[in-house]
Amino acid sequence: MRSEQRPPNARRRALAAAGALLLGASLMTATAAVAEDDPRVDLPAGYLDAEVATSNIDLLSSTPRVDPFNAPPGDFGFVNSDLAFSGDNAIVGNFNGFQVYDVSDPAEPTLRSSFVCPGGQGDVSVYGDLLFMSVEETRGRIDCGTQGAPGSVNPERFRGVRIFDISDIDNPVQLPGVQTCRGSHTHTLVSDPNDAENVYIYNSGTSGVRSPLELAGCENAPASTEPVTTGNPTQWRIDVIKVPLAAPETAAIVNQPRIFADPETGAFNGLQNGPTQPLHPSGTRYSPNPNTNTCHDITAYPEIGLAAGACQGNGILLDISDPADPVRIDAVADPNFSYWHSATFNNDGTKVIFTDEWGGGTAARCRSTDQPEWGADALFDIVDGKLQFASYYKLPVPQTTQENCVAHNGSLIPVPGRDIMVQAWYQGGLSVIDFTDTANPKEIAFLDRGPINTPSTTGLNLGGYWSTYWYNGNVLGSEIARGFDTMALTASDDLSANEIEAAGEVRFDEFNAQLQTGAVHAPSFAVAGAYVDQAERDGSLSGEALAEVREHLAEAEQLADGSAADRAVVAQLVNAARKSGLPADSDVVQALTALTATFR
């Protein structure tokens, strides 16, 4: 996966003017107070017609599920799951297979094709002409059949990572996949900057262990708080799968590293083996149980040689400089967290956000009685290879008992100079978060719907956003029950039109949220304008200096849009930098200087 940027020609636009560390429950939260007039409070219920509340984001389209992927809300055989992107295509995973949407026009996406291949969990990722899909349930079959695979041992069963050739995306061809002992709940693609011939998959299985009669080498071990040092139990490890790109049908497990082991005793179960206290701080039982015997999700950032694992009872940091042999370098735990679920780095790899899926995604965990530390994000700075806690972030508005709501999947929005993430909260909708200051994260946009009221008119019906990701200028969301949504950010005091356009200038050939790659902003008028807007926002540029910078920058863009000589554009940009009065190493001057160089 790589990022590209459009040429720095903004002539189509008018410049906008504007070791396990335990964290106690006493740590200060940074969740914003709820405004009394927040439109998300008590939204009227509905299914496809529920009322929608938004702030600084527009819902462009909402495309309902259709057969053979449609079913009443709550039917886990047809739940929409995670997203991956390739070119103009959004691939929506589903417990029944996957669907491909053409998003070349984000305002009018169209369902291009679908492929039935049951087996749950259905998380998908793409790499070139290959599509990978996680299969966890015992009904999964090698042949993608819908008849299931009955019995405790069935040679037709498939649980693991499916591999498809999607060189013709309308007619995918299933290749031999990789069977695993606990199936695949999620998987992570890991590229090797030094090896263009292979890609790796970190597989995380969270389900029961298969019989060795069905898959040789599987070995079940009971949960234990005592050190486990004997045998070769399937638990307390992940699978590393090597995929030769020239022969993906030969993909195979090449390592099963015990990344949770105690380095002193050698115990496989070296991290958290159950709750650190009898009850969750809410006074209820932990759910799910924070027992670190696998990871739920791992996010890799090969360019910096790190991965962050959300591993049930712990958040961990991995050295992946050798992708085939990840090594744990730090681990954290938190009694507020029930189930470490997912992780996201910031663009320069100095921060990571972990989420807690308290309630497993099927419970109401954003009620007014739920504290902001519970079912939330935990924000960490990475300092000298160690995770240092900074704050919590929780969706800052209560949801009803009819809405499954807890922290879930999101991705970065590549605004230059800032750390911004869009995140799903199931039926809590989505929240756009500025976490540039990890101690003080701030919501800057949101979208929410009222509760789903079918088939139960008063109970909780499963739905909401599984994941919301930024891709090539828009936010796209996989809605568990309602279908597939596309959205566009709108300018506000917290996010300017220049910043939105600069983020949209970063283009990806493909995108998998759990395989992060650095977003690089080529010089452009939008990028320069974004830094000017930020300088105005933080007060470092104001008054006459601000007005002159904007005037010179606008004049430069107008000249660039016309037939003026490059030297005229350069003169205006040089004056903009000089009139700012800011130091040469400031973001504004550096952006202006870089833009000037493109006209010399």
N, C-alpha and C positions, 0 to 999 in steps of 0.2 A: 504494500500500500504506500502510495506516495502522494505528496501534494504538489500542485502546480498553481501558478497565479496567472491571471490574465495579464496581457501586456500592460505596462504602466501608462496606458493611454486613457485618461478619464475624459476624453473629448465628447463622450455621449451624455455627460451629466452636467448639471449646474452645481457649483460648490455650495454645500449647505452652510447656512450662517451659524448654525449652532451644534534484648533479653526481656522477658515479658514484663512490661510496665503496667501496673494496675492504676487506672484512673478512677478517682472517687467521685461519688455523686455530688460532692460539694463544689465541683468545678463550675465556674461561672459560664452560663450559656450566653450566646450572642443572638438568639432569635428575637426578631423585631416584635414589638407589641402589635396586636391586631387592631386595626382601625375599626371604630364602632360602625362605620358605614361601609365596610368591606362587602362588595356585592356577592361574594361567594357564600356568605352566611345564609342558610335556609333557602338555597336555590330550589325551585319547584322540581319535583321528580319527573322522570319520563324514561323512555328507552332511546329510540332514535330521535325523539322530539323533546328531550330534557332541555331545560333552560341553560344557556351558556353565559358565563361571566368572564370577561377578559380585561386585561390591563396591559397596554403596550405590546400587544400581539393580536393579529387577526387570524381567525379561522378561515382559511381559504376554501377548503373542501373537506367533506366527510363522506367517505365511500363505504357503505355497509358491506358486511360479508355476504357472499352469495354461495349457493350450493356449488360444490359439495363441502364447503367450509362453514356453512351457516348452521346454527342451532340455537335453541333458547339460551339465554345467559345462565351460566353455571354448569353447562355441559362440558366437562373437561376433555371430552374427545375432540372438541373443535375450538379450543382456546387459541386465540392469536398470541404469539409469543414475541421473540426478539426480531430485530431488523438487521439487514446488511444491505450494502449498496454497491452497484457496479454500473458505471456509465450513467445512463439515464434511467436505470432500473432500481426500484426499491423491492427487495425480497423480504417478504413477511413470513416468518416462521409460524407454524401452527402445529398443534398436537396431532393434526391429521395430515401434515405434509407442509407444502409451502406455496405461496402465491407470489406472482411477479407483477408489479405495477410499473407502468411507464410514467415517469415523473418529469419528462422533458418540459412539460408545462405544469408547474406545481399547482397552479390554480385549477387545473382540470386533469388530474391523474386518471389513467385508465387501467383497468385490469387486463394485463396482456396475456397471462397464462397462469395455470395452476397445476400442481402435481400432487396427486394423492399418494401418501406414503406414511401411514399411521405409525405411532410409536411414542408420542410425547418425548420429550419436552419441546423438541422442534426448534431449538435455537440454531441459527444459521450464521455462516460466515463465508466470504468469498475471497479467492486468490487467483487472479487471472481467469482462466477458463474452468476453474474448479469451485464447486460449492460443497461445503461441509455442513452436516446437520447432526445435532445431538439426539440420540434415541435412548430412552431410559426405561420405558415400561415393558412389561413382559409380553404385551400383545404385539410388539414390533416383530416384523418378519423380514427375512432376507430378501424376499421377492416383493416387498412393499404391499403385500396383499392385505385386504381388509377383514379377513376371516379370523385373525388373531392367531395365537400360538399356545394352545392349552397345554396344561400339564406342568409339573415341576421341572421336567427336563424335556426339551423339544429341539431337535436338530435344525428346525426351520426358523428358530427364534433369532432375532437380531437385537442386540443391545450394545451400543457403542457409538462410533462416529461413522455415519454414512458419507460416501464421497460420490459426487456427481460431476460428470463432464457437462458443462453448460456452454460449450463453444457455440452451440445452437440453443440459446436460452429458452426458446419456445418448445424445444424437444430435448429435455435433459436426459442423459443416459447414466444410470447408476453403475458405478464401478465397484469392485470389491472394497468394502469398508473395513474398519478395524473393530473387532469385537473386544469388549472389555468386561472385567469381572463385576463391576457395579453399574454398567451402562454408562451413559453420558448425560449428566444433568446440564452441564455447560462445557464449552471448550474454548480455548484461546489460541489463535494463530500467533506464531512467533517466527518472524523472519530473522535471518542471520546476515548482518551487514557484510560479512566476509564470505558468504556462500550463496550464490545466486541459483544454485542447482537444486536446493532443497528448502522446504518450509517445515516447521515443526508445529505440533499441536500439543498443548497442555490440556489433558482431559481430566475433568473433575466429575466423579460419579458419587452420588449421594444416596443411592438406593441400596437395597439388600444385595448381598453377595451371591453370585450364581453358584450352582452346584459344580464341582469339578468334573462331574459326569457330562455337563453341558459345555463347559469351557475349561480346558486343562489349566492347572496352575492357580485356580481360584481357591482361596482359603479363608474361611470366616473365623473371626475371633470375637468373643463377647466383649462388650464395653468394660473397661476396667480402670479404676483409679490407681491400681498398682502398676509398677513398671512392666511393660511387655517387651521382652527381649528375645524371645524364642520363636521359631517357626518363620514363616513368610506370609503373615496375614495380609489380606487385601487392603484392610484399613490402614490409615496413617501413611498414605503415600498418594502420589498422583501418577498418571501415565504420561510419558513423553513419547509421542508418535512422530516418526520421521516420514515425510512425504517427498519422495524423489519426483520433481516436477516433470521429468521426462517419462516417468513410469509411475504415475500416482496409484495405479492398481497394486503396486507392491508395497504400499505404505504399511508400516508395522511399528509396534511398540519397541523402542530401543533403550528405554530406561524407565525405572519406577522409583524415583528418588524419594527417600524418607525425609521430607523437608520439615517434619514436625519433631524429629528426634531430639533427645537430650544429648548434647555433645559430650557431657561428662559421664553419664551412665550408659549411654547407647540405647536407652529406652525408646521404642518407636513412638510411644504416646507421650512425648516430652513436653507438650504444651497443655492447654486447658482440657481437662477430662470431665467436664460437667460444671455446673454453676459454682461460682466462688462464694455464694451465700445461698441459704435455703430457698429464698423467694426472690423474684424480680423486685426491684424497688417499688413497683406499682402495688405490691402486696399479693400478686398472683404468681402462679408457677411460670417459670421460663417457658417460652414457646416460640419457635423450636428450642431444643435444649442446646446450649453452647458447648458442644463436645467436638473438639478439633480432631477429627479423624479423616477429614478430606477438606478441600476448599469448595466453597460454593462457586466463586468466580475468581479468576486471575486476570489482571490487566497487564499486558506486556508493553514496554517501551524500549524496543531493541536499540534505538539510537543512543540511549543513555545507559544501556546495559542493566536496566532494572525492571522488575515486575512487582506489582503489589497484589497480594493475595488476601481475599476476604474469605476466611477459612473457619466459618461456623463460630468457634469460640475465640478466635484471634484474628487480628490484622497482622500480616507479615510483609516483610520486604525481602525480595529475592535478588541475588546477583545472577543475571542471565547472560553474562559475557560469553559463556559457553551455553548456547540454547539447549543442548542435549543434556546438560547437567546443572540445573538450577540449584543454587545454594542459598539457604536462609541466612540473612545477615541481621535481621531484627524482628521482634514480635511484640505486639502490644495487646492488652486485654482491657475490658471495661465492664464492671458489674451492671452498668445501665444497658449494655448491649446484650440482646438475646441471641442474635444470629447475624454474624458478620457476613454481608451478602455480596457487595460489589465494591469496586474501587475505580477512581479516576485520578490520574496525574494532571497537574497543570502543564502548560506547554513547555516550560523550561525544566520540568522534572524536579522542582524544589518543594513541591507540595503534593499531598494526596488526600482525597476525600474518600472515606469509607462509609458505606450505608449499613443500616441495621434493619433487617426484615423481621422485626418483632411481630409475631402473629402469623408468619409464614405467607403473608400476602392475601390471606383469605379472611382476615378479621379487621374490625374497625379499631384502628390504633391512632387516629387523629382527633379523638374526642376532646372536649373542653377539659376533661379531667386528666388527660394524658400529658405528662410533663414534656417540655421540649427536648429533654435528653433521651427520651424513649422513642424507638422507631424512627430515629433521626440520622443525620450525617454527623460524623466526627471528622474534624479537619485537623490535619497534621502538617507541620513543616518537616522537611527532610534535612537534617543537619549532620554532616559528617557520617552519612550512611545510617543514621538513626531517626526514628519517628518521634517527633516532639509534638504532643497534643497542644492545639491552639484554642479550639472552641467546638460547640455543637451548632448545627443548623436544623431547624424543624420547620416544615410548612407552617407559616405563621397565621393560620386561620383554622378554627375547628371544623371538623366534618361530622356528619351524623353517624348514629349507630347502624344506619342502613348502608354505609359506604366502607368497603374494604379500602384501607388507606394506610400506607407506611412508605418509608423511603424506598425508591427503586431506581431503575436504570436511566442514565443520562450521559451527556457528552459535552465537550468543550464547544463554545462558540468563539472562533478565532478573532476576537477583537484585539487589535494591536495594543500592547502596553497594559492589558488588563487580563485578569483571570475570571472568566465568566462561563457558567455551565447551565445547560437546560436539563431539567431532571423530572422524571415521571414519579408520581405519587399514587398510582392506581386510581381509585375514584376520588383522590384529592386533586386530580388534574395534573398540571405541570407548573413548575416554578422555574424562573430564570434567576440565577443567583450570581451576584458579584462576590467572589471570595479573594479578591486581590489582597485584602487585609484578612488573613486567615482568622484573626481574633475577632473580626467584626463582619461576618458575611451578611449580605443584604439582598433581599428580594427586589428585583427591578422589573419583573413582568410575570404575568400568570394567565392561565386559562383553566377554567373549571366548569363542570357540568353538575346538574342536580343528580340525585341518586337514581339508579336503575330501579324501576318499579314493576318489573316482570321477570319471572312468573309470579313472584310474591309481591303483593302490593304494599306490605308493611315490613317485610324482613330484608335481610341483606342478600342481594343478587350479585354474583361475582362479575366484575367488569373494571373499567378504567384503563389507564395507560400502563402497559407493560414497560415500554421504553419510549423515550422521546429523544431524538438525535438531531443535531445540526448537520446538514449535508448540502454543500454547494449553494448556500444562500437562503436556505429555508429550514424550518423545523418540521420534522416528519415524525408521526407517532403511530405506534401499533396499539390499537385499543382492543382489549381482550375480547369484548363482546360486540362492540359497535362497528369495528372495522379498521379503516386506515384513514388517518387525517394528515392534512398538510396545512402549515401555518407560516406566517410572515411576521417578523418583528416590525414594530413601528417606532418612530423616533419619540423620545421623551427627554425629560431633564436628566435622567440617569443613563441614557444611551442615545447618542446623536445619530442623525442620518449618515454622517460621514463614517461613524464607527460601524454601523450596520453594513454600509457599502464596502468598507475595507474588509470586514469579515467575509462578505460574499465574494470578494476577489480571490480568495484562496479556494482553489478547485482541487478536488480529489478524483482520481480515476476510479477508485473504489474506497469503501470505508467499512471498517469493522470497529466498533467502539472499544473492544477489548484488545485491539492491536493499535496502540497509539503511535503516531508519527508526528514529528514537529511541523507546525504550520509556519511557513516563512512568508513574510509580506514583502513583495517587490515594491519598489518606490512607486507611489501614485499620488494623485491629488487627494484621493479619499484618505489614504494613510496619513498624509501630512495634515489634512483637515481634522482627522480623528485626534491626533496629538495636540493640535491647537484647541480643540473642544475640551480635551482633558485638562489642558493647562488653564483654560478659563474656569473649569469646574473646580479645580483644586486651588485656584486663586493665584497661581504663579504667573499668569498673564491676564492683565485687565486694563481698563481705561484706554488711553490713547494708544498705547503699545499694541493692545489687542486689536483695536480698530484698524491700525495701520497694517498689521500682519494679515488680517483678513482681506483688506483692500488689495494689497500686493498679490496675495495668493489668488484671489478672484480674477485679477487682471492677468496674471500669468496663465490661468486656465483658459480665459477667453482668448488670449493670444495663441495658445496651443491649439485651440479648437479651430482657429482660422489659418491664414496663410503666412502669418508673421514668421520672421526668421527666428531660429532657435536662440540667438543671442538676446533677443528682446524678452523671451521667456526667462532666460537665465538672469537678466537684470532684475526682473520683478521678484524672482525667488531669492536672489541674493539680498535684495532690499528687505524682503519679508524676514529673513533670518537676522539681518542686522537690526532692524527696527524692533524686534522682539526683546532685545536686551538680555536674552537668556544665554547662559554659558554654552560653549561649543559642544559639550557632552550632554546637553539636555535632549530629551526626546524630540522636542519641536525642531530644534536646530539640526539635529542629526537627520530627521525625516526630510526637512527642506534641502539639506545638503545632498542627500542621496537622490532626491528628485531632480535637483539641479544637474547632477552628473549625467542623467539620462538625456539631457538636451545639449550637452557639450560635444 
